[in-house]
Amino acid sequence: MLKRSKFETTQSQIMHRAEDLIHAASNRYRITVQVANRAKRRRYEDFDNADDVMMKPVLRAIIEMSDELTQPEIIGEL
């Protein structure tokens, strides 16, 4: 029996979001490093969180960053 994530994202949706991030970035390498760093940071922050075990940190980082790209109002001022 396959377990389903509560996010219900398919591979094609993830690929589309990743392509959107790459196209919006001025530097392909830089956006790749940013996704990797966010995934690494989230992995250690959410180490004890059992709710998001089904979604890998890199996929979560891609989804979050693409949401920030398409919905800038969710980004708070630093």
N, CA, C and O atoms as CSV, one atom per row, in Angstrom:
chain,resi,resn,atom,element,x,y,z
A,1,MET,N,N,0.841,-1.178,0.000
A,1,MET,CA,C,0.000,0.000,0.000
A,1,MET,C,C,0.885,1.239,0.000
A,1,MET,O,O,1.808,1.353,0.807
A,2,LEU,N,N,0.602,2.152,-0.895
A,2,LEU,CA,C,1.368,3.387,-0.996
A,2,LEU,C,C,0.805,4.441,-0.067
A,2,LEU,O,O,-0.409,4.632,0.015
A,3,LYS,N,N,1.693,5.120,0.628
A,3,LYS,CA,C,1.268,6.231,1.473
A,3,LYS,C,C,1.258,7.488,0.631
A,3,LYS,O,O,2.151,7.700,-0.190
A,4,ARG,N,N,0.279,8.303,0.827
A,4,ARG,CA,C,0.142,9.551,0.082
A,4,ARG,C,C,0.527,10.728,0.953
A,4,ARG,O,O,0.222,10.768,2.145
A,5,SER,N,N,1.193,11.672,0.347
A,5,SER,CA,C,1.531,12.911,1.023
A,5,SER,C,C,0.293,13.796,1.092
A,5,SER,O,O,-0.591,13.711,0.240
A,6,LYS,N,N,0.240,14.636,2.104
A,6,LYS,CA,C,-0.899,15.546,2.197
A,6,LYS,C,C,-0.792,16.680,1.181
A,6,LYS,O,O,-1.750,17.429,0.987
A,7,PHE,N,N,0.372,16.815,0.527
A,7,PHE,CA,C,0.566,17.885,-0.438
A,7,PHE,C,C,0.053,17.512,-1.824
A,7,PHE,O,O,-0.285,18.399,-2.608
A,8,GLU,N,N,-0.012,16.230,-2.143
A,8,GLU,CA,C,-0.559,15.743,-3.414
A,8,GLU,C,C,0.050,16.443,-4.624
A,8,GLU,O,O,-0.679,16.945,-5.479
A,9,THR,N,N,1.362,16.481,-4.701
A,9,THR,CA,C,2.016,17.060,-5.859
A,9,THR,C,C,2.588,15.939,-6.709
A,9,THR,O,O,3.105,14.953,-6.184
A,10,THR,N,N,2.493,16.090,-8.005
A,10,THR,CA,C,3.016,15.082,-8.911
A,10,THR,C,C,4.391,15.491,-9.392
A,10,THR,O,O,4.832,16.621,-9.180
A,11,GLN,N,N,5.057,14.561,-10.040
A,11,GLN,CA,C,6.385,14.866,-10.556
A,11,GLN,C,C,6.338,15.972,-11.597
A,11,GLN,O,O,7.235,16.812,-11.654
A,12,SER,N,N,5.298,15.976,-12.419
A,12,SER,CA,C,5.213,17.012,-13.445
A,12,SER,C,C,5.005,18.395,-12.818
A,12,SER,O,O,5.520,19.386,-13.334
A,13,GLN,N,N,4.259,18.471,-11.717
A,13,GLN,CA,C,4.079,19.743,-11.027
A,13,GLN,C,C,5.399,20.223,-10.431
A,13,GLN,O,O,5.724,21.408,-10.502
A,14,ILE,N,N,6.150,19.308,-9.849
A,14,ILE,CA,C,7.461,19.658,-9.269
A,14,ILE,C,C,8.397,20.147,-10.370
A,14,ILE,O,O,9.087,21.152,-10.199
A,15,MET,N,N,8.423,19.438,-11.498
A,15,MET,CA,C,9.285,19.848,-12.607
A,15,MET,C,C,8.878,21.223,-13.143
A,15,MET,O,O,9.739,22.042,-13.465
A,16,HIS,N,N,7.602,21.471,-13.237
A,16,HIS,CA,C,7.122,22.765,-13.714
A,16,HIS,C,C,7.538,23.880,-12.754
A,16,HIS,O,O,7.971,24.949,-13.184
A,17,ARG,N,N,7.405,23.626,-11.463
A,17,ARG,CA,C,7.800,24.630,-10.461
A,17,ARG,C,C,9.303,24.882,-10.504
A,17,ARG,O,O,9.745,26.025,-10.396
A,18,ALA,N,N,10.088,23.817,-10.661
A,18,ALA,CA,C,11.544,23.967,-10.733
A,18,ALA,C,C,11.944,24.751,-11.980
A,18,ALA,O,O,12.838,25.595,-11.921
A,19,GLU,N,N,11.291,24.478,-13.103
A,19,GLU,CA,C,11.569,25.227,-14.328
A,19,GLU,C,C,11.210,26.704,-14.166
A,19,GLU,O,O,11.928,27.573,-14.661
A,20,ASP,N,N,10.117,26.987,-13.485
A,20,ASP,CA,C,9.732,28.376,-13.236
A,20,ASP,C,C,10.796,29.092,-12.404
A,20,ASP,O,O,11.132,30.246,-12.672
A,21,LEU,N,N,11.319,28.403,-11.399
A,21,LEU,CA,C,12.376,28.996,-10.573
A,21,LEU,C,C,13.617,29.293,-11.407
A,21,LEU,O,O,14.210,30.366,-11.294
A,22,ILE,N,N,14.000,28.345,-12.236
A,22,ILE,CA,C,15.212,28.513,-13.056
A,22,ILE,C,C,15.039,29.644,-14.061
A,22,ILE,O,O,15.956,30.436,-14.278
A,23,HIS,N,N,13.855,29.716,-14.678
A,23,HIS,CA,C,13.617,30.768,-15.662
A,23,HIS,C,C,13.554,32.158,-15.009
A,23,HIS,O,O,13.932,33.149,-15.634
A,24,ALA,N,N,13.091,32.234,-13.791
A,24,ALA,CA,C,12.975,33.517,-13.111
A,24,ALA,C,C,14.316,33.998,-12.553
A,24,ALA,O,O,14.499,35.189,-12.301
A,25,ALA,N,N,15.240,33.075,-12.364
A,25,ALA,CA,C,16.533,33.428,-11.778
A,25,ALA,C,C,17.478,33.971,-12.842
A,25,ALA,O,O,17.410,33.587,-14.009
A,26,SER,N,N,18.347,34.858,-12.424
A,26,SER,CA,C,19.337,35.392,-13.351
A,26,SER,C,C,20.527,34.444,-13.499
A,26,SER,O,O,21.259,34.499,-14.488
A,27,ASN,N,N,20.709,33.581,-12.508
A,27,ASN,CA,C,21.838,32.661,-12.512
A,27,ASN,C,C,21.335,31.270,-12.117
A,27,ASN,O,O,20.852,31.074,-11.002
A,28,ARG,N,N,21.448,30.326,-13.018
A,28,ARG,CA,C,20.950,28.969,-12.784
A,28,ARG,C,C,21.676,28.279,-11.619
A,28,ARG,O,O,21.048,27.596,-10.810
A,29,TYR,N,N,22.971,28.457,-11.543
A,29,TYR,CA,C,23.748,27.852,-10.473
A,29,TYR,C,C,23.329,28.412,-9.118
A,29,TYR,O,O,23.178,27.667,-8.151
A,30,ARG,N,N,23.143,29.714,-9.055
A,30,ARG,CA,C,22.794,30.364,-7.790
A,30,ARG,C,C,21.449,29.869,-7.249
A,30,ARG,O,O,21.324,29.621,-6.050
A,31,ILE,N,N,20.444,29.723,-8.117
A,31,ILE,CA,C,19.133,29.267,-7.654
A,31,ILE,C,C,19.217,27.815,-7.207
A,31,ILE,O,O,18.531,27.415,-6.267
A,32,THR,N,N,20.050,27.024,-7.873
A,32,THR,CA,C,20.232,25.624,-7.473
A,32,THR,C,C,20.853,25.550,-6.087
A,32,THR,O,O,20.440,24.737,-5.260
A,33,VAL,N,N,21.837,26.391,-5.834
A,33,VAL,CA,C,22.483,26.424,-4.516
A,33,VAL,C,C,21.500,26.923,-3.455
A,33,VAL,O,O,21.500,26.420,-2.331
A,34,GLN,N,N,20.670,27.899,-3.795
A,34,GLN,CA,C,19.682,28.403,-2.837
A,34,GLN,C,C,18.668,27.322,-2.466
A,34,GLN,O,O,18.297,27.193,-1.299
A,35,VAL,N,N,18.223,26.554,-3.446
A,35,VAL,CA,C,17.288,25.458,-3.164
A,35,VAL,C,C,17.965,24.425,-2.265
A,35,VAL,O,O,17.362,23.948,-1.304
A,36,ALA,N,N,19.200,24.084,-2.571
A,36,ALA,CA,C,19.931,23.096,-1.772
A,36,ALA,C,C,20.141,23.579,-0.341
A,36,ALA,O,O,19.979,22.808,0.605
A,37,ASN,N,N,20.501,24.853,-0.178
A,37,ASN,CA,C,20.709,25.400,1.165
A,37,ASN,C,C,19.421,25.440,1.970
A,37,ASN,O,O,19.418,25.139,3.164
A,38,ARG,N,N,18.318,25.815,1.312
A,38,ARG,CA,C,17.041,25.842,2.028
A,38,ARG,C,C,16.628,24.424,2.433
A,38,ARG,O,O,16.133,24.211,3.540
A,39,ALA,N,N,16.831,23.470,1.545
A,39,ALA,CA,C,16.479,22.084,1.855
A,39,ALA,C,C,17.314,21.573,3.025
A,39,ALA,O,O,16.802,20.896,3.916
A,40,LYS,N,N,18.587,21.899,3.013
A,40,LYS,CA,C,19.471,21.471,4.100
A,40,LYS,C,C,19.056,22.105,5.423
A,40,LYS,O,O,19.016,21.437,6.456
A,41,ARG,N,N,18.748,23.395,5.381
A,41,ARG,CA,C,18.325,24.098,6.594
A,41,ARG,C,C,17.013,23.532,7.119
A,41,ARG,O,O,16.874,23.288,8.317
A,42,ARG,N,N,16.048,23.321,6.222
A,42,ARG,CA,C,14.748,22.778,6.636
A,42,ARG,C,C,14.871,21.357,7.163
A,42,ARG,O,O,14.137,20.956,8.067
A,43,ARG,N,N,15.784,20.613,6.607
A,43,ARG,CA,C,15.977,19.237,7.065
A,43,ARG,C,C,16.374,19.204,8.534
A,43,ARG,O,O,15.872,18.379,9.298
A,44,TYR,N,N,17.263,20.089,8.923
A,44,TYR,CA,C,17.704,20.106,10.310
A,44,TYR,C,C,16.716,20.811,11.227
A,44,TYR,O,O,16.630,20.478,12.408
A,45,GLU,N,N,15.969,21.781,10.705
A,45,GLU,CA,C,14.957,22.451,11.526
A,45,GLU,C,C,13.790,21.525,11.835
A,45,GLU,O,O,13.271,21.518,12.951
A,46,ASP,N,N,13.385,20.748,10.846
A,46,ASP,CA,C,12.213,19.884,10.991
A,46,ASP,C,C,12.586,18.439,11.278
A,46,ASP,O,O,11.817,17.527,10.974
A,47,PHE,N,N,13.744,18.225,11.852
A,47,PHE,CA,C,14.218,16.864,12.103
A,47,PHE,C,C,13.262,16.090,13.002
A,47,PHE,O,O,13.062,14.890,12.810
A,48,ASP,N,N,12.675,16.765,13.975
A,48,ASP,CA,C,11.779,16.099,14.911
A,48,ASP,C,C,10.323,16.124,14.467
A,48,ASP,O,O,9.473,15.523,15.125
A,49,ASN,N,N,10.017,16.798,13.377
A,49,ASN,CA,C,8.642,16.920,12.909
A,49,ASN,C,C,8.251,15.650,12.151
A,49,ASN,O,O,8.795,15.375,11.082
A,50,ALA,N,N,7.330,14.891,12.689
A,50,ALA,CA,C,6.924,13.627,12.082
A,50,ALA,C,C,5.835,13.812,11.032
A,50,ALA,O,O,5.518,12.869,10.307
A,51,ASP,N,N,5.257,15.006,10.934
A,51,ASP,CA,C,4.164,15.244,9.987
A,51,ASP,C,C,4.635,15.254,8.533
A,51,ASP,O,O,3.928,14.756,7.657
A,52,ASP,N,N,5.791,15.798,8.268
A,52,ASP,CA,C,6.265,15.967,6.901
A,52,ASP,C,C,7.301,14.931,6.499
A,52,ASP,O,O,8.197,15.230,5.709
A,53,VAL,N,N,7.197,13.743,7.018
A,53,VAL,CA,C,8.156,12.692,6.719
A,53,VAL,C,C,8.051,12.251,5.262
A,53,VAL,O,O,9.043,11.841,4.661
A,54,MET,N,N,6.856,12.337,4.698
A,54,MET,CA,C,6.634,11.855,3.340
A,54,MET,C,C,7.258,12.745,2.271
A,54,MET,O,O,7.591,12.254,1.193
A,55,MET,N,N,7.425,14.035,2.535
A,55,MET,CA,C,7.969,14.943,1.528
A,55,MET,C,C,9.439,15.197,1.803
A,55,MET,O,O,9.823,15.583,2.907
A,56,LYS,N,N,10.244,14.977,0.796
A,56,LYS,CA,C,11.682,15.179,0.940
A,56,LYS,C,C,11.996,16.672,1.020
A,56,LYS,O,O,11.267,17.489,0.458
A,57,PRO,N,N,13.076,17.034,1.715
A,57,PRO,CA,C,13.406,18.447,1.918
A,57,PRO,C,C,13.621,19.230,0.619
A,57,PRO,O,O,13.250,20.401,0.545
A,58,VAL,N,N,14.205,18.615,-0.393
A,58,VAL,CA,C,14.444,19.328,-1.647
A,58,VAL,C,C,13.122,19.648,-2.332
A,58,VAL,O,O,12.944,20.751,-2.849
A,59,LEU,N,N,12.198,18.700,-2.341
A,59,LEU,CA,C,10.895,18.944,-2.948
A,59,LEU,C,C,10.144,20.037,-2.203
A,59,LEU,O,O,9.510,20.897,-2.815
A,60,ARG,N,N,10.219,19.997,-0.890
A,60,ARG,CA,C,9.569,21.026,-0.084
A,60,ARG,C,C,10.174,22.394,-0.366
A,60,ARG,O,O,9.448,23.385,-0.448
A,61,ALA,N,N,11.502,22.463,-0.518
A,61,ALA,CA,C,12.174,23.731,-0.801
A,61,ALA,C,C,11.758,24.271,-2.168
A,61,ALA,O,O,11.536,25.473,-2.313
A,62,ILE,N,N,11.651,23.402,-3.168
A,62,ILE,CA,C,11.220,23.839,-4.499
A,62,ILE,C,C,9.809,24.397,-4.442
A,62,ILE,O,O,9.526,25.446,-5.021
A,63,ILE,N,N,8.928,23.701,-3.748
A,63,ILE,CA,C,7.538,24.153,-3.644
A,63,ILE,C,C,7.455,25.485,-2.916
A,63,ILE,O,O,6.742,26.386,-3.357
A,64,GLU,N,N,8.173,25.622,-1.809
A,64,GLU,CA,C,8.145,26.870,-1.045
A,64,GLU,C,C,8.697,28.031,-1.860
A,64,GLU,O,O,8.114,29.115,-1.877
A,65,MET,N,N,9.814,27.808,-2.531
A,65,MET,CA,C,10.438,28.890,-3.284
A,65,MET,C,C,9.597,29.280,-4.497
A,65,MET,O,O,9.542,30.457,-4.852
A,66,SER,N,N,8.948,28.320,-5.133
A,66,SER,CA,C,8.088,28.670,-6.262
A,66,SER,C,C,6.839,29.390,-5.785
A,66,SER,O,O,6.330,30.270,-6.479
A,67,ASP,N,N,6.335,29.027,-4.606
A,67,ASP,CA,C,5.206,29.761,-4.032
A,67,ASP,C,C,5.596,31.200,-3.715
A,67,ASP,O,O,4.809,32.123,-3.930
A,68,GLU,N,N,6.800,31.390,-3.209
A,68,GLU,CA,C,7.281,32.741,-2.922
A,68,GLU,C,C,7.437,33.548,-4.209
A,68,GLU,O,O,7.255,34.766,-4.215
A,69,LEU,N,N,7.772,32.868,-5.284
A,69,LEU,CA,C,7.928,33.534,-6.577
A,69,LEU,C,C,6.582,33.967,-7.133
A,69,LEU,O,O,6.452,35.076,-7.651
A,70,THR,N,N,5.589,33.109,-7.030
A,70,THR,CA,C,4.277,33.411,-7.608
A,70,THR,C,C,3.384,34.198,-6.667
A,70,THR,O,O,2.454,34.870,-7.113
A,71,GLN,N,N,3.657,34.123,-5.357
A,71,GLN,CA,C,2.844,34.824,-4.371
A,71,GLN,C,C,3.742,35.638,-3.440
A,71,GLN,O,O,3.984,35.233,-2.303
A,72,PRO,N,N,4.232,36.770,-3.911
A,72,PRO,CA,C,5.179,37.546,-3.099
A,72,PRO,C,C,4.608,38.072,-1.784
A,72,PRO,O,O,5.361,38.461,-0.891
A,73,GLU,N,N,3.292,38.086,-1.664
A,73,GLU,CA,C,2.693,38.578,-0.418
A,73,GLU,C,C,2.922,37.637,0.770
A,73,GLU,O,O,2.732,38.045,1.916
A,74,ILE,N,N,3.329,36.378,0.518
A,74,ILE,CA,C,3.579,35.459,1.630
A,74,ILE,C,C,4.966,35.627,2.216
A,74,ILE,O,O,5.273,35.068,3.269
A,75,ILE,N,N,5.816,36.406,1.530
A,75,ILE,CA,C,7.162,36.657,2.041
A,75,ILE,C,C,7.104,37.852,2.979
A,75,ILE,O,O,6.635,38.927,2.603
A,76,GLY,N,N,7.584,37.658,4.201
A,76,GLY,CA,C,7.619,38.758,5.156
A,76,GLY,C,C,8.876,39.594,4.977
A,76,GLY,O,O,9.870,39.128,4.421
A,77,GLU,N,N,8.824,40.807,5.443
A,77,GLU,CA,C,9.995,41.677,5.389
A,77,GLU,C,C,11.020,41.198,6.399
A,77,GLU,O,O,10.687,40.888,7.543
A,78,LEU,N,N,12.257,41.142,5.967
A,78,LEU,CA,C,13.328,40.690,6.875
A,78,LEU,C,C,13.875,41.833,7.678
A,78,LEU,O,O,14.779,41.638,8.490
